[in-house]
Structure formats: structure tokens, C-alpha cells
């Protein structure tokens, strides 16, 4: 069974201040004010318990619109960026198969999971992957498959993918990922060096790749190898 938004409201660390409807609604309104309009995406931001994906010491900041550290030199993405990337994946059609590069703590994965068929997520840092797996079990998310691997290589076994979402920034998008993108598929990624990254959407049309910019972002770099 695929976990729906209503399944995600409870958690072992539920607390009044950090999980109240008012606190979450303020975040949703802020995203709406910044241009996020897809109601399904806004519902996911409202209902996914972001406080479960950060350390308890940071849980009271979970519903701020900001990136937060998750250890291992990585971050949980700003809710606006998660919502913007999710909208970009869903625009025009809901993909059946999505490849995610950079599972991280699993928050982006949890937001996207009820809105697509299946997610195949690759994470190079094993300790983060173990934590994400535990969260997916806790939230009963069953349409996500995860793998400890090098994001530069993707996950060719399950290709082609209707969409690819990258949660870390390469200087240039690896060719292997374009090869795993289905015809008509779209790849959403932050690209560029630190301080000069653009969020782009690349659509595969035949043998051609059409790129559009979705704005400036700041992500950790995409690194090769395993951690």
C-alpha cells in the first residue's frame, strides 16, 4: 500500500509546538505566497512530518522554510525548494517511475512518494540511507526502493525513468542519467558550483535535450563514490 498524506501525521516525536496545524499552515501559506500552487504538493508539505527527518535538537525548527543540517555534511532541503522540485516533476503528468539521486534523510522522497508510482532512490552515504529506511518504515511508505550507490551511475536496472530528481548539485549532469531518462521524460537538478547553482528542468525529446531554468538554488555538491 502506498502511504498517503493522512498516514504521515503521527510519529514517535509528535509534539504540540512543532507539529500543530497552525505551525504547518503558516509554512504552507508562505510557500503559496512564493508561487507554489499545486494543491497536492501543498498538502504533502502540510502533512509530511518534517520534524521526524531532523535531529531532535532541531525539531522545533522543522517547519521553518530553511535548510537544516542532518549530519555527514548534508542538509534537509528548504521546504520551498522541495515543493518547487516536486511541482516540476509533476507538471503536465504524474510519472510512473522516478529516479532520485541523493536520498539524504528521505524528506523529499516522502513528499513525492504518494504523487508518483514508484521511486528508486540512490544514496552514497550508508548511515543516511539507514536512517531514511527507518523513516519510510515508520511512515508506511511502500513504493520507495532505496540503494547504496554512486549517484553518478544512477540505477540502470530499472531504467528508463519518466522523471529523474537530483538532490545534490553536479557541475554538469552525468551522461549516464540522461541515458536512463525515458523519451519525453524530465530531469530536475541543481547544477553548478557552490554559490552559482541553477535549478534546471531538462526534457528529453527524441535525441534532443531541452533545458529551462527554474531559478537560483543552493545545494550540497554531488560527489562520486560511496561514503
C-alpha positions, 0 to 999 in steps of 0.5 A: 500500500502506498502511504498517503498524506493522512498516514504521515501525521503521527510519529514517535516525536509528535509534539504540540509546538512543532507539529500543530496545524497552525505551525504547518499552515503558516509554512504552507501559506508562505510557500503559496505566497512564493508561487507554489500552487499545486494543491497536492504538493501543498498538502504533502508539505502540510502533512509530511512530518518534517520534524521526524527527518531532523535531529531532535535538537532541531525539531522545533525548527522543522517547519521553518522554510530553511535548510537544516543540517542532518549530519555527514555534511548534508542538509534537509532541503528548504521546504520551498525548494522541495515543493518547487522540485516536486511541482516540476516533476509533476507538471503536465503528468504524474510519472510512473517511475522516478529516479532520485539521486541523493536520498539524504534523510528521505524528506523529499522522497516522502513528499513525492512518494504518494504523487508518483508510482514508484521511486528508486532512490540512490544514496552514497552515504550508508548511515543516511540511507539507514536512517531514511529506511527507518523513516519510510518504515515508520511512515508506511511508505511502500513504493520507495526502493532505496540503494547504496550507490554512486549517484553518478551511475544512477540505477540502470536496472530499472531504467528508463525513468519518466522523471529523474530528481537530483538532490545534490548539485553536479557541475554538469549532469552525468551522461549516464542519467540522461541515458536512463531518462525515458523519451519525453521524460524530465530531469530536475537538478541543481547544477553548478558550483557552490554559490552559482547553482541553477535549478534546471528542468531538462526534457528529453525529446527524441535525441534532443535535450531541452533545458529551462531554468527554474531559478537560483538554488543552493545545494550540497555538491554531488560527489562520486563514490560511496561514503 
